Amino acid sequence: MSDEERSRSYVIGQSSFTARPLEPALYLVATPIGNLADITIRALETLASVDVLACEDTRVTRKLLDRYGIRRRSMPYHEHNAAEAGPKLVEAILSGQSVALVSDAGTPLVSDPGYRLASEVIAAGGRVIPIPGASALLSGISAAGLPSDAFFFAGFLPSKSGQRSTRLEELKNIPGTLIFYESPRRLAESLASMAQVLGDRPAAVGRELTKAYEEFRRGSLAALAAAYAGEDTPKGEIVVCVAPPGGANDPVEDIDALLLSLAEELGASKAAGEAAKMTGGRKSDLYRRLMELKGDAS
């Protein structure tokens, strides 16, 4: 990168950032999962400043760079060329260059091949620096209306039904909310498998998060499976959150948290009705409990 490029300044609304030299390291830069406005100033500074920019798909990353006027070349790094490109990136860092890694969307290393590169840099004695930002799994759990004090990210389930059931059996007794990524084509089938293996637990399906057609559906696994099976194949990226084991027998504090979370979005009556669907409890009892909680909070 030239001295002129390093000192270039950028202005976005009332914010600005400047390209400047960075220390040799691997920078794991989170990028938007849909809405290009969901990028941090620090991430933009890093993308504009690094000596080498590696990305999953140069065409996807180009759209982000163009949106913010960052003119620079990028190189591909993905599962098909990791064996060849990885050592070159490690050598660049060891020779004193800064390298940024971005995936097509979200935080690198979460369900993408960046783990291998980060491990290689660490093994070689290099530094790995996270540049945090958007994440589909965190966006999904935050709006799911399910317990979030403990959760387990399971990534994508196997596409074959037998292997999928085996994997779900392994996850069945984890004492936390389960989070999955899923293909739209397999969503109904996977939800049905979850209901069969995990039990008909409360769940939430987030689709097209942060985008114009963002959608959340909440209900039991069986009800969600039936709903999606009876519709055309949905479009877009999907996050599935499944409640911990226990269902209607969850601790009182978990149900209280669920009620308060739903009430912020739906209002008291609808929140109680939705909680009844998700927990198997009576709407009238849950509504009464919600009013008690609101009274305590006032």
Residue, then its C-alpha position, 0 to 999 in steps of 0.5 A: m500500500s502506498d503512503e498516499e493510500r495509507s493517509r487517505s481519509y473517508v467521511i460517512g455522515q458525521s463519522s470519518f476514518t483514515a487509513r493508517p499503518l497497522e501492526p503485522a497481524l491477522y485481523l478477523v473483520a466482521t462484515p454485515i450479514g445483510n444491511l451494509a450499514d451494519i459495519t463498524i468504523r473500526a472495521l472500515e479503518t482496518l479494511a482500508s489500512v491492511d496490506v493484504l485483504a483476503c476474502e471468501d468471495t472477492r465479488v461479494t467483498r467488492k460490493l462492501l468496499d464500493r459502498y464506502g469508497i475503499r479502493r483496493r484489491s483483494m485476494p480469495y481465501h476459501e475452503h478450496n484454496a486454503a492449502e495454497a493461500g494459507p501459507k502465503l498469508v502466514e508468510a506475509i504476516l511473519s514478514g511484517q505485513s498486516v492481513a485482514l480476513v473477511s467472510d461473505a457475511g458476519t464474523p470470520l471463523v463462525s461456520d467458515p474456513g477461517y479457523r484453519l488460517a487463524s490456527e496457522v498464524i498462531a502456530a507460527g507465532g503471529r498475532v490474531i486480532p478480532i474486529p467484532g461486529a455483525s453475527a447471524l447467530l447472536s442476532g438470532i438468539s437476541a430476538a428469539g425470545l428464548p433463554s440466552d444465559a447459556f447457548f450452544f452453536a451447532g452450525f449446520l446439521p448433516s443433510k442426510s436424515g440418519q446423520r442428522s438424527t444422530r447429531l441431534e441425539e448428541l445435542k439433546n441434553i445440552p443445558g442451553t438454547l441450541i442455535f443452528y444455521e439451516s438451508p431453506r430447502r431443508l428447513a421443514e425437514s430439519l425442524a421435523s427431525m428436531a421435534q422428533v429427537l429433541g422433543d416438541r420444544p419452543a423454538a424460533v426461526g429467524r430469516e433474512l436477518t437485518k435485511a428488508y424482509e427480515e422475519f421471525r417465527r416463534g412456536s413449537l418445533a412441530a408447529l413450525a415444521a408443519a407450517y414450513a412444510g405447507e408453504d413454498t420454500p422460503k428464501g434467504e439465510i436462516v437461523v434456528c434457535v431451540a429452547p433448552p430441555g425442559g419445555a413447560n418445566d423450565p425454571v420460573e426465572d426462564i419463563d419470566a425472562l421469556l414473558l418480559s422479552l416477548a412483551e417488549e415486542l408484542g404487548a402484554s396479551k399477545a406476549a402471554g399468548e405466544a408464551a403459552k404456545m412456546t411453553g405449554g402453559r395457560k395464557s391466563d396464568l402467564y398473563r397474570r404473571l406478566m402483570e406481576l412482573k410489570g408491577d414489580a418493575s414499576 
